[in-house]
Amino acid sequence: MTAAAPSASGKRSAASAAGGEYVVGVMTMDVEGKASDRFRRQVERATEAFDAAITEALGVRVELLTFRGPHLTPAAGAYAPLDFLQIGLAEKLERGVHFLLIVTEVDLMATTLSYTLALPSQLTNVAVVSTKRLDPDFWGDADDEGLAVRRLTALLLHSFGHLLNLGHTDDPENAMHDVAGVDGLEAMTQFSDAQRERMRRALPREAHERSARRGHVGFALRTLVRDAPSIAAAVARANPFRLVTRLPTMIAAALSVLIVVFFSPEMWDVASTVELYQLAGFAVVALATATVVLYRAFAFGGVLGRGRVLAESTVVTGAATALSLLLTMLIVFGVFAALTYLGIVTLFPRQLMETWPTVDPAVRTLDHVKLSLFVASLGVLAGSLGGRADSKDLVRGVLFVDEEV
C-alpha cells in the first residue's frame, strides 16, 4: 500500500494505464468537526487487510488517500451519500485512480432502508462507506476496535466486488454475501476462485482508464462505440421505468398541461391541418429538449479534469445518464400519447369532432394520432420544466447507485 501525492496524480494515471496496472484508491473523507485519530487508524488497518485480499489475486495497486474538509450539511441527522459520491467522482479523475472507495465516519442517509452502511456505484466506479455503525459500542456493546476494522474490511471488499459487477451470494463467509446489518460482516472475508476470475476479466472493461487532452469529440465518439455494452448495462440497472416513479412533480406538471390542451379547440385545428412529418419533428425536438433539461438538473457536473483531460469514465457516465433520461422521456411520451388517444375515442362524439375544428373536421384516425402526438409532446416539454423540482437525491439514487447496503 502506498500513499499518493496529489501533485503526481496525472503522471501516476498515465503510468498505470501504460503498464496495465489498475489503481484502487481508499480515501478518507473527513467532515469538519468529525475527524478522529481512531477513525484514521481503523481505515488504515482495514485498507491493509483489503490490500492483502485483492492485490495478489487481481494484480491491482491499493493507495490510501485523504480528502479533507468537504463542508457538507446533514439532513435529519445524517449526510447525503450522493454528496460524497459527487466529490469522489471528481477526485477519482484528479488522483488518477480507476476505482475509489470513500470512507467517512458520519452516518449516511438512506432512502429505502433504516440506515446505510455503503453505497456502491458501478457507473461511476465510486463507492461510499460509513464506519459510524461498525463499532460495537454504537449499539451499546463493549468496545472492540478490531471487530470494527474487520467489518470495515468486509464492506470495502463487498463494495469493490459490486464495482466489478459481482452479484450476491448465499455463503455468509463470502465477501459478496447479501448484507442485512452489521452483524456477520466480520465473517465476510473471502472471494471464491470463480469470483476472482470474473473480477480479473472485468477489470479492463470496468476500469475505463483511457483519457485524452485533445480531440475530445473524436475521443468521446470512440468511447461511445467501444463502451456501448457498459453503457447499455448501466441503463438497464437504472431502469427507466423505475426512474419514472421518481419524477412525480414532472408527471403532475405534464398532466395539468395535457388536460388543458386536450380540451382546447385550437388543438383540433392542429390535428386536422398539420402534416404528420411536422409533428414527428416536433416530438423529436420536445424529447431532446426535455432530456437536456433533466440532464442539467440531475447529472453530475465536471466533464473535464485538471489540464482539460477528458476521461473515459466521464464519457460513459454522461452517456448512460443521458440515455436513461431519454428512455424515461420516451416512456412518458408514449403513456401521454396513449392516454390522449384513448380520451379522444372514448370522450368525444363524432358530431363534436366535426364541428369543433374551424378548418376541417377531425374525424379520421390519422387526425386522432396527430393530436395525440402533439399533446404528448407539449406534456413532455412542460413536465421537464416541472421535473427540475423533483428530489435530486431520489433521481440520482436511481441513476448512479446500484444498491444500499
N, C-alpha and C positions, 0 to 999 in steps of 0.2 A: 504494500500500500504506500502510495506516495502523496505528498502534499503538493498542490498546484499553485504556481504563481500566476495570478490573473493576467499580468502583462505578457505572459508567454502563451496565452490560450490559442492565438491564431497559429503560431508555429507548431504547437503540440497537435492541434487538429490536423494540420497538413501532414505532419509526420505520421500520425496514427493512420490516416487514410492511405498514405503511400505504403506503409508497412503492413497493411492488412490487420492492424490491431484495433480493437474496439474498446472504448473507454466508458466505464460506468462511474458516474460521479455520485457520491453520497454527500449531500450538502446540508449542513445545519443552518437553519433559518430562524434566528432569534427574533422574537417580538420584543419591542422596547419594554424593559422592566421585567421580562420573564426569563432571561438567560440565567443559567446557573452552572457552577463547576460540575455538579452531579450530572446534569443533563449532557454536558460535553463529554464527560468521562464515559457515560453509558453509550453514547453514539460511537465514540472511538473504539470501545470494546466490541460493540455489535458489528461495526464495519470490518474489524479484523476477522471476526468469525464469518461474516458474509464473504469477504475476500477469499478466505481459505476454502469456502464451499464452492465457489464458482470459477476462480481464476484458473486452476489447473484443469478443471473439467471443460471449460469453454475457451480458454485462451484469451480472456479479456483482462484489462487492467482496471483496478478499482482505485479511485482517488477520493480522498476526504477533502471536502471544500467547505468554505464558510461564506455565508452572506449575512451581513449584519444590518439590522435595523429597518425592516420594512414597517412603515408606520401604519399598520392595519388596525381597524376598529372592530371590536367584537360586537356581535348582534345576538341578543338573548343569551348572553353568557358564553358564546362560542364564536370562533373565527370561521369565515367562509373559506373552505379549502380551495375554491376556484381562484381566489385572490393569490394564494401561494402558487397555484398552477400557472397563472399568467406571468408571475415574476420568474418562475422556473423555466418557462418556455424561452424567455429572453436570455436568461443566464446559461442555459444549455448551449445556445449558439455562441455566446460570448466566451464561455470557458472551453469550448472545443470538445465537449463530451458528447457521446452518442446517446446515452441514456442517463437520466438524472433522477435520483431518489431524494426528495426533500424530507428532512426530519425536523419537526418542531415539537416543542414541549407544551404547546397550548392545545386546548380542546378544539376539535373540528366540528363544525355544524353539519348535521345530517339532514337529508331531505325525506328519506323513506324509512330510516331506522332510528332507534332511540339514541344512538351515538355512532360515531365513525372513527375507526382506527386508521384506515388508509383508503386512499382513492387512487387507483392506477388509471392512467390514460394512455392507451396504446397508440392512439392517433398522434399524440404529442411526444411520446416516449418519456413522459414525466409522471412520477407518482408522488403523492404527498402522504407522509406517515406521521402520526401523532404518538408521543410517548406518554401523554397525560394520564391514561388509564392503565398503563402497563405495570406500574409499581403496585405491589400488593397493598401497601398502606393506603392507596387511594380508596380501596374497598374495605378499609378497616382492619386489615390483617397485619401480621408482623412484617416489618420492612425486610425486603430481600432484593438487594440491587442485582445480584447475579441472575435471579429469576426474571427481572425486568429486562436485562440485557439479552437473555435467551429469547424472550418474547419479541423484542425489537428485531433480533436477527431473523426470526421466523417471518415477521412482517416484511422485512427487506427482501427475503427470498421469495415470498409469496407475490409481492408487488412486481418484482423483476420478472418472475415467471409469467405474469399477465402481460407485461410489456413485450414478451416474446411469444404471446398468443397461446400460452398453455391454459387448458381448462382445469376445472376442479376434479378432485379425486376423492374416493371414499376412505382412503387409507389415512387414519389420524396421525401417522408419523410422517406422512409425505408433506413437503412444503406447500403443495397446492391443495391441501385439504380445505374444504369449504369452512371459512371462519365464521363461527357463530358468536364468539365472545373472546375475552382474554384467556379464559380457562382452556388449557390444552395447547395454547400457542407454542409453549416451550418444547412440546414433543414434535413439532413440525420442523424437522432438521435436515431432510434429505430429498433429493430428486432421484427418480428411477433412471436406469440406464436409457430407457426409451425416451424419457423426458429430456435428458441431457442431449441425446442425439437430435431430437426435434429442435431444441434450443440452438444447437450448433448450426443446423440447417437454416434456422430463421434469422440468425444474426446478420448475415449480409443483406437480407431482404428488409429487415425491420430497422436497421441502424440508420438508413437514409443519410449516409455520411458525406455525399458529394456536395460541393459548393462552387460558386462562381462569383468572381468580382466584376466581370464584364460579360456582355452578351446575355443579359438577364432574360430577354424574351426567348431566345433560342434555347437557353438552359431550361427555362420553365416548360417549354413545349416538349423537349426531350424527356424531362422528368415525368410529365403527364402520361406520355406513352409508355415509358419504362415502368412506372409505378402504378399503372392502371389497376392491376389486381389489388394492390394495397388500398388504393382509394375506394374501389368498389367494396372491399371488405369493411372499411371504416363506415361507409354509407349504410351498409347492411346492419352494422352494430348500432348505429344511431337510430335506424328505423324511422323513416319519415312519417309513418302512420302514428307512431308514438309521439313524435315531435308535434303533430297537430294538436294533441291533447295538452301541450304545454303553452299554447297560444290562445287562451280564452279571450283576452282583450281584442286580439285581432279578429277572431271569429265573430264576436259581438259587434264590433265596428263594421265589419263587412256585411253582416246580416241586416243591420239597420239601413245601410245604403241600398242593399239589394231590394228590401221591401219597398222603400220609397220609389226607386227607379222602376220596379216591376209594375207599379200601378200608375205610371206616367204615360199619357197618350203619345208623347213625343218619342218614346222608345219604340212604340209600334210603328211609327213612321220610319224609324231607322231600319227596323226589321223588314219592312216592305220595299225599301228603296236601295239600301247599301248592298254592295257586292260581297259575296262570301269571302273572296280572297282579301278584301279590305278588312273584314272582321278578323280573319285569321292573322293578318299582320298586326292588328291592334292587340289581339290576345297575346301574341309573342312579345310585343313591347311591354304589355302590362305585367306578364310573368317575369321578364328580365328586370324591369324596374322594381317590382316587389322583392325579388331576390336580392338585388343590390341594397335596397333599403334595410332589409333584415340582416344582411351580412354585415353592414356597417354597424348595426346595433349589437350584434351578438358574437361576432368573430373576435378573436384575439388580435391586437394590433402588433406593430413591429415587424414589417416584412423584411427589412434589411438589417443585417448586423453591422457592427463597427467596421469601417472600411468599405461600406456598401457591398457586403458579402450577402449573396442570396443562397440560402441553404436548401438542400433537397427536402428536408423535413418540413421547412416552412411552406414550400410549394405543395407538398402532399396534404398538410394540414389545411391550408387555404382551399385547395381544390375539393377536398372531402366535405368541408364545411359548406362551400357554395353549392355543391351538387346536392347535399342533403336538404338545404333550404329550397333549392329549385324544385326538387321532387315533392317537397312538402307543399309548395305553391301549386304544383300540378294537381296534387290530390285535392286541395281546397278548391281549385278552379273546376275540377271535374264534378265535385259534390255540388257546387253552386250551379253549374250548368244543368245538372240532372234535376235539382230541385226546381229551377226556373222552368224547365221544360215540363216537369210534372204539374207545376202550378198552372201553366198555360192550358194544357189539355184537360185539366180537371175543373178549373175555376171559371174560365172564360167561355161563355156561349158563342156560337158561331156568329150570331147577329152582332154581338159587340165587336168581334174581330173584324167584321165587315164595315162597321160604321165608325169605330173609334179612330183608326188611322185617317189622316187628312189627305193622303196621297193615293194609295191603293189599298184594297182590302188585304189583311194579313191572315189569310186562311190556309195557306199552303204549309206543308210540313217544313219546307225549307225556310219559310218565314219564321216559324217557331224555333228552328235550330239557330238561325242567325240572332234572334232576340236572346236566346239562352246564352250564346257565346258573348254577346255584348254586355249583358247584365253581369255575367260571371267575371268578365274582365274588369268591369268597374268595381265589383265587390273585392276582388283580389287587390287592386290598387288602393282602395280606401282602407282595406284591412291591414295592409302592410304599414301604413302610417300609424294606425292604432296599435299594431303589434309591437312597436318600439317601446310601448309602456308595459309590456309583459315582463315577468320576472327574468332578469338576465341570468341569475343563478340556475333557475329551473331549465331554461333553454340550453345554456351552456353545459349543464349537467348531462343532458341527453346527447349533445353533440360530442363532448370531449371525455366523459368519464365512463369507463367500462362497468364498474360496479362500486358499491360502497361496502367496504369490508367491516 
